[in-house]
């Protein structure tokens, strides 16, 4: 009997990538959902054997979806597919009933082995894979960049989580083309607009792409940052800079490395520098208003579970980089 499969991911790129690597000989029918609530509605109305589930989604995320499935009769087997590869993420989804965890982007051979190991191929003659509906339609540069940023974000968070033995909460990355006057409004955290903050900036170039990573810390984060890094002495300005640099190296470096791996680029980089300390976001943006004009901005807000730590990572691409970046990302949506 044909398996009924549901792929749930808010990214059309991710849905298409996963559908593309499913075994063509699998006797299965594939449908799609864009968030956890859509997945639950589909499962209630349609027999579903296997759910491939993303974690970071709007409306209802993967964790909430798994929790809801626990109380549902005839719930499907769930294989989580996520860029969030933190050890605690894997443990959490396993505790919530997921049978496997696959990291994005999914390798075809790894996926095949997982399907076989869980006995999901079924028996008998195969009619082959049937895809119901469309995994995705047309894609923009922003959509493509959002998905590769999601993967890079997960890699960076995993490094920080392993180093500090914490769980890092991850949002859906935001990607927008902005004028410099819009950068302040683009910062997600409302508190960032009223609190004072400090920031580190670092430049990267490679293969015709130039960008700047800007990591903004709320000043209220410093006590818990010191606690996490086992720093017991009084926090003065020199120590604040040291804390900023330590966290920045962990979040920015792995993020750029994972981004470069997906784009097949080895980025060169400048030394990180402190852009400002204890200033308002508006003043922070004004420091480099002359250099930042129209830019493609990727924004990610990192939060550490059970600690008062939040930082806003903004990746700012120069306008000249956009055609090159669009060309490099185009392979993600090309049909094989």
C-alpha positions in Angstrom: 0.0 0.0 0.0 1.3 3.4 -0.9 2.7 5.5 2.0 1.1 8.9 2.6 3.9 11.5 3.3 3.6 15.1 4.5 6.5 17.5 4.3 6.1 20.4 6.7 8.4 23.4 6.4 7.8 27.1 6.1 10.5 27.4 3.5 9.5 26.6 -0.1 13.1 26.0 -0.9 13.4 23.4 1.9 10.2 21.7 0.8 11.5 21.4 -2.7 15.0 20.3 -1.6 13.5 17.5 0.5 11.0 16.3 -2.1 13.8 16.2 -4.6 15.9 13.7 -2.6 13.1 11.3 -1.7 13.7 7.9 -3.3 11.9 7.9 -6.7 11.2 4.2 -6.3 9.3 4.7 -3.1 5.7 3.8 -3.3 4.5 7.0 -1.7 2.3 10.0 -2.2 3.7 13.4 -1.0 1.8 16.4 0.2 3.0 19.7 1.7 2.3 22.0 4.6 3.9 25.4 5.4 3.6 25.4 9.2 2.6 23.1 12.1 -1.0 24.1 12.2 -1.4 23.3 8.5 0.2 20.0 9.1 -2.1 19.1 12.0 -5.2 20.2 9.9 -4.0 18.0 7.0 -3.4 15.0 9.3 -6.8 15.3 10.8 -8.4 15.2 7.4 -6.1 12.8 5.5 -4.5 9.5 6.5 -0.8 10.3 7.0 1.9 7.7 7.6 5.1 9.8 7.7 5.6 13.5 8.6 8.9 15.2 7.8 8.9 18.2 10.2 10.9 21.4 10.4 11.4 23.0 13.8 11.6 26.7 13.3 8.3 27.8 11.8 5.7 30.6 12.3 2.2 29.9 13.6 3.1 26.5 15.2 6.7 25.4 15.4 8.0 21.8 15.3 8.0 21.3 19.1 4.4 22.5 19.4 3.4 20.2 16.6 5.0 17.2 18.2 3.3 18.0 21.4 -0.1 18.2 19.7 0.5 14.9 17.9 1.0 13.1 21.2 -2.7 13.3 21.9 -3.8 12.4 18.4 -5.1 9.0 17.3 -3.3 7.5 14.4 -0.6 10.0 14.5 2.1 9.6 11.8 5.7 8.7 12.4 7.7 11.9 12.6 11.2 12.5 11.2 12.5 16.0 12.1 14.4 17.8 9.4 16.0 20.9 10.7 19.0 23.3 10.6 18.9 23.5 14.4 21.4 20.8 15.2 21.9 21.5 18.9 22.2 18.4 21.0 19.3 19.6 23.2 17.1 20.0 20.1 17.7 16.4 19.1 17.0 15.3 22.7 13.8 17.3 22.9 12.3 16.0 19.7 13.2 12.5 20.6 11.4 12.9 23.9 8.4 14.2 22.1 8.2 11.1 19.9 10.2 11.8 16.8 11.8 8.6 15.4 14.7 10.4 13.7 16.5 13.7 13.3 18.0 14.7 9.9 20.0 17.9 9.5 19.4 20.3 6.6 20.2 20.2 3.8 19.3 16.5 3.8 21.8 14.2 2.1 20.1 11.8 -0.3 22.0 8.7 0.9 21.4 9.6 4.6 17.7 10.0 4.0 17.5 6.7 2.1 19.3 4.9 5.0 16.9 6.4 7.5 13.8 5.4 5.6 15.1 1.8 5.3 16.3 1.6 8.9 12.8 2.5 10.2 11.1 0.1 7.8 9.2 2.8 6.0 9.6 1.5 2.4 6.8 -1.0 2.8 6.5 -4.2 0.8 5.3 -5.4 -2.6 5.5 -3.8 -6.0 6.1 -0.1 -6.1 4.2 2.4 -8.2 6.9 5.0 -7.6 6.9 8.4 -5.9 3.9 10.7 -6.6 4.0 14.3 -5.6 0.6 15.9 -4.9 0.6 19.6 -5.6 3.7 21.8 -5.7 6.5 21.9 -3.2 7.0 25.5 -4.1 6.4 28.1 -6.8 8.7 30.9 -7.8 11.5 31.9 -5.5 13.0 35.3 -4.7 16.5 36.1 -3.6 15.1 36.7 -0.1 13.5 33.3 0.1 16.7 31.5 -1.0 18.9 33.5 1.4 16.5 32.9 4.3 16.8 29.2 3.9 20.7 29.1 3.7 20.7 31.5 6.7 18.5 29.2 8.6 21.0 26.4 8.2 23.9 28.6 9.0 22.1 29.9 12.1 21.6 26.4 13.4 25.3 25.6 13.0 26.3 28.7 14.9 23.9 28.0 17.7 25.1 24.5 18.0 28.7 25.7 18.6 27.5 28.1 21.2 25.3 25.5 22.9 28.0 22.9 23.0 30.5 25.4 24.4 28.3 26.7 27.1 26.0 23.7 27.7 22.9 25.8 27.0 20.0 25.7 24.6 19.8 28.6 22.1 16.3 29.6 21.0 16.2 30.2 17.2 13.8 32.3 15.2 12.9 32.3 11.6 15.5 34.5 9.9 14.2 37.8 8.4 15.5 38.9 5.1 14.7 42.3 3.6 16.2 44.9 1.2 16.4 48.0 3.3 17.5 51.6 3.1 19.8 52.7 5.9 17.0 54.7 7.4 15.0 51.5 7.8 17.7 49.5 9.7 16.8 50.7 13.1 13.1 49.8 12.5 14.2 46.4 11.2 15.7 45.4 14.6 13.2 42.9 15.9 13.5 43.5 19.6 11.4 46.5 20.7 13.6 46.7 23.9 16.6 47.3 21.6 15.1 50.5 20.6 14.8 51.9 24.1 17.6 50.1 26.0 21.3 50.9 25.5 23.3 48.4 23.6 26.8 47.5 22.5 27.9 46.1 19.1 30.7 44.3 17.3 31.2 44.5 13.6 33.2 42.4 11.2 33.6 42.5 7.4 33.7 39.6 5.0 34.4 39.3 1.2 34.6 36.5 -1.3 33.7 35.6 -4.9 32.3 39.1 -5.6 30.2 39.3 -2.4 30.9 41.9 0.3 29.0 42.0 3.6 29.3 43.1 7.2 28.2 41.2 10.2 26.8 43.4 13.0 26.2 41.7 16.4 24.2 43.9 18.8 24.0 43.1 22.5 21.5 44.6 24.9 23.4 46.0 27.8 21.2 44.0 30.2 22.8 40.8 28.8 26.2 41.4 30.2 25.7 39.9 33.7 24.4 36.6 32.4 27.0 36.5 29.7 29.7 36.8 32.4 27.9 34.0 34.4 27.8 31.7 31.4 31.5 32.3 30.7 32.4 31.7 34.3 33.6 35.2 34.8 33.4 36.2 38.5 35.2 39.6 38.6 33.4 42.9 38.4 32.3 43.9 34.9 34.1 47.0 33.7 34.3 48.3 30.1 37.4 46.2 29.3 35.7 43.0 30.4 32.5 43.9 28.5 34.6 44.2 25.3 36.1 40.8 26.1 32.7 39.2 26.6 31.4 40.7 23.4 34.4 39.4 21.4 34.1 35.9 22.9 30.4 35.6 22.1 30.9 37.2 18.7 33.6 34.8 17.6 31.3 31.9 18.4 28.2 33.2 16.7 29.6 35.1 13.7 32.5 32.7 12.7 30.5 29.5 12.5 27.6 31.3 10.8 29.8 32.7 8.0 31.6 29.3 7.7 28.3 27.5 7.2 27.0 30.2 4.8 30.2 29.9 2.8 30.0 26.1 2.7 26.5 26.3 1.1 27.6 28.9 -1.4 31.0 27.2 -2.0 32.9 30.3 -1.0 35.8 30.8 1.4 35.3 34.2 2.8 38.2 36.5 3.8 37.5 38.6 6.8 38.7 41.6 8.7 39.3 41.7 12.4 36.2 42.2 14.5 36.0 45.7 16.1 33.7 47.3 18.7 31.3 49.6 16.9 29.9 51.2 20.0 29.3 50.7 23.7 26.2 51.7 25.8 24.5 53.7 23.1 21.0 53.6 21.6 20.3 51.7 18.4 19.7 54.9 16.5 23.1 56.3 17.5 24.7 52.9 16.6 23.2 53.0 13.1 24.4 56.6 12.7 28.0 55.6 13.3 28.2 54.0 9.9 25.3 55.6 8.1 27.7 56.8 5.3 28.8 53.3 4.5 25.4 51.6 4.8 23.1 52.8 2.1 20.7 50.3 0.4 21.5 46.9 1.6 20.2 43.3 1.8 19.8 42.6 5.5 19.5 39.2 7.2 18.4 39.5 10.8 18.5 36.8 13.4 17.7 37.2 17.1 19.5 34.7 19.4 18.2 34.0 22.9 19.7 31.7 25.5 17.1 29.5 27.3 16.9 30.4 31.0 19.3 33.3 30.8 18.6 37.0 30.2 20.8 37.1 27.1 19.6 38.4 23.7 21.6 39.5 20.7 20.6 40.6 17.3 22.8 39.4 14.4 22.4 41.5 11.2 24.2 40.5 8.0 24.4 43.4 5.7 25.2 42.8 2.0 26.3 45.6 -0.3 24.0 46.4 -3.1 26.7 45.4 -5.6 26.7 41.9 -4.1 23.1 41.2 -4.9 23.4 39.9 -8.5 26.3 37.7 -7.6 24.5 36.3 -4.6 21.3 35.7 -6.6 23.3 33.7 -9.2 25.0 31.6 -6.5 21.7 30.8 -4.8 19.9 29.9 -8.0 21.1 26.3 -7.8 18.9 25.7 -4.8 15.8 25.9 -7.0 17.0 24.4 -10.2 15.4 21.2 -11.2 17.7 18.2 -11.5 
